[in-house]
Amino acid sequence: MSQSNHVKKVALVGATGTIGTFILKELLDLGKHEVTAVTRKDSSAVNSIPAGVKVAKVDYNDESTLVDALEGQDALIITMDYRAPPDTQVKLVRAAAAAKVPFLLPNEWGSDRAEEAISQEALLGRSDLHVRKLVEELGVSSWIGVVTGFWYEYSLGYGTETYGMDWKNRTWTFFDDGETKMNTTTWPQCGRAVAKLLSLPIEPEKPGSPSLADYKNKFIYVSSFCLTQKEMFAAVLRVTGTKESDWTITYEETPKRFQDAKKRFYDGDYSAFTEILYTRTWFKDGFGNYEARRGGTANDILGLPEEDLDAATKIAVDRNEKGLKYH
């Protein structure tokens, strides 16, 4: 563990996964951290890890291997597929405490988990809340929740369940009137946010200057764009050269869409979870617009760049064309 006022050693779980890939790239590009990729001992992912990254192979059924992997680390970043065994993150949290890791970024990439009641409505939040409380109860590490909103190129390109677009069939479903704003972040911006966050001094270098201490056991909010569906649609028209008349457009009320998706889910159609999650975030109560609810984002504090909406939109359209669901 570093004795300086900066995080030096960072352990990353899921370094070759959807968001972990971008976090790893930005940490390496920034060049301020020594990164260790934590992988299962039998994982083939180790073959995809870039040169210069240390690898720690672990057995999640043997806590000592986790503790050994985390010894001397200043921060642990957890990125995992939602289908990972639910106790995996708990095991990492306990091992981080045993190894005395000061900072922990939980597997909470997405919507604003500080809104606990709404998160639970959308079938999120219970396990996340348990993890945060466990970190605090153990009293060794401090958690920092990185709120990014949904990933833009992933969500726009996913299908009608998420941002309403089906490029292949030229259909768009607007939720309510299509004018609700939502914060959304590209994968590279997510990676930059984590790298820049972990580059802040641990304690303020002068009164009032930003530091990691500002975010101990708190959420930090970052974003690429704050958009309505109609603004997204306009960007798609620009990058594809299509006209509105080329598309079949429908409108759905979010409360009904939400309840219908929940019914399907509880009837055994677990694929409806995506629609539940996104539809609740599109409600007109402003849940998805944390920039307005929280009085801004930390983009300026972290020195994050403004991004090109059309360039990100082109990536999303290409993903939809190829039928990609994950990175």
C-alpha positions in Angstrom: 0.0 0.0 0.0 1.3 3.4 -1.0 2.5 5.8 1.7 2.1 8.8 -0.6 -0.9 11.0 -1.0 -1.9 9.3 -4.2 -3.3 5.9 -5.2 -0.5 4.0 -6.9 -1.5 0.3 -7.0 -4.8 -0.7 -8.4 -6.4 -4.1 -8.6 -9.0 -4.6 -11.3 -11.6 -7.4 -11.4 -13.0 -8.0 -14.9 -10.1 -6.4 -16.8 -11.2 -8.0 -20.1 -14.9 -7.5 -19.6 -17.3 -5.0 -21.1 -16.5 -2.0 -19.0 -13.3 -3.3 -17.4 -11.6 -3.2 -20.8 -12.1 0.5 -21.1 -11.1 1.2 -17.4 -7.9 -0.8 -18.0 -7.0 1.1 -21.2 -7.5 4.5 -19.6 -5.5 3.6 -16.5 -2.6 2.4 -18.7 -2.9 5.5 -21.0 -2.8 7.8 -18.0 0.3 6.0 -16.8 0.0 6.9 -13.1 -0.9 3.5 -11.7 0.5 0.0 -11.4 -2.4 -2.3 -12.4 -3.0 -5.8 -11.3 -5.7 -7.8 -13.1 -7.5 -10.2 -10.8 -8.7 -13.3 -12.7 -10.0 -16.7 -11.8 -7.2 -19.3 -11.8 -8.9 -21.2 -14.7 -9.8 -18.2 -16.8 -8.7 -17.9 -20.3 -9.0 -14.1 -20.0 -5.4 -13.9 -18.9 -4.4 -14.3 -22.6 -6.1 -11.0 -23.5 -4.5 -8.9 -20.8 -2.0 -6.3 -22.2 1.7 -6.5 -21.5 2.7 -4.5 -18.4 -0.3 -5.5 -16.4 0.4 -7.9 -13.5 -1.9 -10.9 -13.2 -3.2 -12.4 -9.9 -5.0 -15.7 -10.3 -7.5 -16.4 -7.6 -9.9 -19.1 -6.4 -13.1 -17.5 -5.1 -13.6 -20.5 -2.8 -10.2 -19.8 -1.1 -10.2 -16.5 0.6 -6.5 -16.6 1.1 -5.9 -16.3 -2.7 -8.0 -13.2 -2.8 -6.3 -11.6 0.2 -2.9 -12.4 -1.3 -3.9 -10.8 -4.6 -5.1 -7.6 -2.8 -2.2 -7.2 -0.4 -0.5 -3.9 -0.9 -3.2 -2.5 -3.2 -4.4 1.0 -2.8 -7.7 0.5 -4.6 -9.9 -2.3 -5.8 -12.2 -1.9 -8.9 -14.9 -4.5 -9.3 -16.5 -5.0 -12.7 -18.5 -8.1 -13.1 -21.3 -9.5 -15.3 -24.6 -9.3 -13.6 -24.8 -13.1 -14.0 -21.8 -13.7 -11.7 -22.6 -15.6 -8.5 -24.1 -13.1 -6.1 -21.6 -13.8 -3.3 -18.6 -13.0 -5.5 -18.5 -9.3 -4.7 -19.0 -10.0 -1.0 -16.0 -12.3 -1.0 -14.0 -9.5 -2.7 -15.1 -7.0 -0.1 -14.1 -9.2 2.8 -10.8 -9.9 1.2 -10.2 -6.2 0.6 -10.8 -5.5 4.3 -8.4 -8.3 5.3 -5.8 -6.9 2.9 -6.4 -3.4 4.2 -7.2 -1.9 0.8 -8.2 1.7 1.4 -10.6 2.3 -1.5 -13.1 0.1 -3.2 -15.2 0.8 -6.3 -18.1 -1.6 -6.3 -19.8 -3.2 -9.2 -22.4 -0.4 -9.6 -21.8 1.0 -13.1 -25.0 2.6 -14.2 -28.0 4.3 -12.7 -28.1 6.3 -9.5 -28.1 3.8 -6.7 -28.4 6.6 -4.1 -32.1 6.6 -5.0 -32.7 3.3 -3.1 -36.5 3.1 -3.4 -36.5 3.7 -7.1 -33.5 1.3 -7.6 -35.5 -1.4 -5.8 -38.6 -0.7 -8.0 -36.4 -1.4 -11.0 -35.2 -4.6 -9.3 -31.8 -3.1 -8.5 -30.2 -2.0 -5.3 -30.7 -4.7 -2.7 -27.4 -6.5 -3.3 -25.6 -3.2 -4.0 -26.8 -1.7 -0.8 -25.7 -4.8 1.1 -22.2 -4.5 -0.4 -21.9 -0.9 0.6 -23.1 -1.5 4.1 -20.7 -4.4 4.4 -17.8 -2.2 3.4 -18.8 0.3 6.1 -19.4 -2.3 8.7 -15.9 -3.9 8.2 -14.5 -0.4 8.6 -11.3 -0.8 6.6 -12.1 0.3 3.1 -14.1 3.2 1.8 -16.4 2.6 -1.2 -16.9 5.1 -4.0 -19.9 4.5 -6.3 -19.3 5.7 -9.9 -22.7 6.8 -11.4 -22.5 6.9 -15.2 -26.0 6.3 -16.3 -26.5 3.8 -19.0 -23.6 3.3 -21.5 -24.6 5.3 -24.6 -23.2 3.3 -27.5 -24.2 0.0 -25.9 -27.8 1.2 -25.0 -28.6 3.0 -28.2 -27.4 0.0 -30.2 -29.0 -2.6 -28.1 -32.6 -2.4 -29.3 -36.0 -1.1 -28.6 -35.9 -2.3 -25.0 -33.4 0.4 -24.0 -33.3 3.6 -26.0 -36.0 2.7 -28.5 -34.1 2.2 -31.7 -34.2 -0.8 -34.0 -31.9 0.4 -36.9 -32.2 -2.8 -39.0 -36.0 -2.5 -39.2 -36.0 1.3 -39.1 -38.4 1.5 -36.1 -38.2 3.8 -33.1 -40.3 3.6 -30.0 -40.6 6.9 -28.1 -41.4 6.6 -24.4 -44.1 9.0 -23.4 -43.4 12.0 -25.6 -39.8 11.3 -26.2 -38.8 14.5 -24.5 -37.5 13.1 -21.1 -33.8 13.8 -20.5 -31.4 11.2 -19.4 -27.7 11.2 -18.6 -25.8 8.6 -20.5 -22.0 7.9 -20.8 -19.8 6.3 -23.4 -17.5 3.5 -22.5 -14.3 5.5 -23.0 -15.6 8.3 -20.8 -16.4 5.7 -18.1 -12.8 4.5 -18.3 -11.4 8.1 -18.2 -13.6 8.9 -15.2 -12.2 6.0 -13.1 -8.6 6.7 -14.1 -9.0 10.4 -13.3 -10.8 9.7 -10.1 -8.0 7.5 -8.8 -5.5 10.1 -9.8 -6.9 12.7 -7.4 -4.9 13.2 -4.2 -6.1 11.1 -1.3 -6.4 14.1 0.9 -6.7 17.8 -0.3 -3.4 19.3 -1.2 -4.7 22.7 -0.3 -8.0 23.8 1.3 -11.0 23.3 -0.9 -9.1 21.3 -3.6 -10.7 18.1 -4.8 -9.5 14.8 -3.3 -10.6 11.1 -3.0 -11.5 11.9 0.6 -14.4 14.0 -0.8 -16.0 10.8 -2.1 -15.4 8.3 0.7 -18.6 6.2 1.1 -20.4 8.5 -1.5 -21.3 8.5 -5.1 -19.6 10.5 -7.8 -21.6 11.5 -11.0 -20.1 11.6 -14.5 -21.7 11.8 -17.9 -21.1 12.2 -21.6 -24.5 13.6 -22.7 -27.8 14.5 -21.2 -30.3 13.8 -24.0 -33.9 13.1 -24.8 -34.8 10.2 -27.1 -35.7 12.8 -29.8 -32.2 14.2 -29.6 -30.8 10.7 -30.0 -33.1 10.2 -33.0 -31.9 13.4 -34.6 -28.3 12.3 -34.1 -29.2 8.9 -35.8 -30.7 10.7 -38.7 -27.6 12.9 -39.1 -25.1 10.0 -39.1 -27.2 7.6 -41.3 -28.5 10.2 -43.8 -32.0 8.9 -43.2 -35.2 10.9 -42.9 -37.9 10.7 -40.3 -40.2 9.4 -43.1 -37.9 6.4 -43.5 -38.8 5.2 -40.0 -41.8 3.7 -38.3 -42.4 5.6 -35.1 -44.5 4.5 -32.2 -45.1 5.9 -28.7 -45.6 4.0 -25.4 -46.5 5.3 -21.9 -43.7 4.4 -19.5 -45.9 3.4 -16.5 -47.8 0.8 -18.6 -44.6 -0.4 -20.4 -43.0 -0.8 -16.9 -45.8 -2.8 -15.4 -46.2 -5.0 -18.5 -42.4 -5.8 -18.4 -42.6 -6.6 -14.7 -45.5 -9.0 -15.3 -43.5 -10.8 -18.0 -40.5 -11.0 -15.7 -42.5 -12.5 -12.8 -44.2 -14.9 -15.2 -40.7 -16.3 -15.9 -39.6 -14.2 -18.9 -36.3 -12.9 -17.3 -35.3 -11.2 -20.6 -37.8 -8.5 -19.5 -35.4 -7.3 -16.9 -33.6 -5.0 -19.4 -36.9 -3.3 -20.3 -37.8 -2.9 -16.6 -34.6 -1.3 -15.8 -34.5 1.2 -18.7 -38.2 2.0 -18.7 -38.1 3.0 -15.0 -35.2 5.3 -15.7 -37.1 7.0 -18.5 -40.0 7.9 -16.2 -40.9 11.6 -16.3 -40.0 12.0 -12.6 -36.4 12.8 -13.7 -34.7 9.8 -12.2 -32.5 9.4 -15.2 -31.4 13.1 -15.2 -29.1 13.0 -12.2 -27.2 16.0 -13.7 -30.3 18.1 -12.8 -31.1 16.3 -9.5 -27.6 16.5 -8.2 -26.8 20.0 -9.3 -24.3 18.9 -12.0 -21.6 16.3 -12.5 -18.0 15.8 -11.5 -16.8 16.1 -15.2 -15.0 19.4 -14.6 -13.4 18.2 -11.4 -12.0 15.2 -13.1 -11.1 17.1 -16.3 -13.2 14.9 -18.5 -13.5 16.0 -22.2 -16.6 17.0 -24.1 -17.4 14.3 -26.6 -18.7 14.1 -30.1 -22.3 12.9 -30.0 -22.5 11.9 -33.7 -19.3 9.9 -33.4 -20.7 7.9 -30.5 -24.0 7.5 -32.3 -22.3 6.1 -35.3 -20.7 3.4 -33.1 -24.2 2.6 -31.7 -25.7 2.2 -35.1 -22.9 0.0 -36.2 -23.4 -2.2 -33.2 -27.1 -2.5 -33.9 -26.4 -3.4 -37.5 -24.1 -6.2 -36.3 -26.5 -7.4 -33.7 -24.0 -6.8 -30.9 -25.3 -7.0 -27.3 -22.0 -6.9 -25.4 -18.5 -5.6 -26.0 
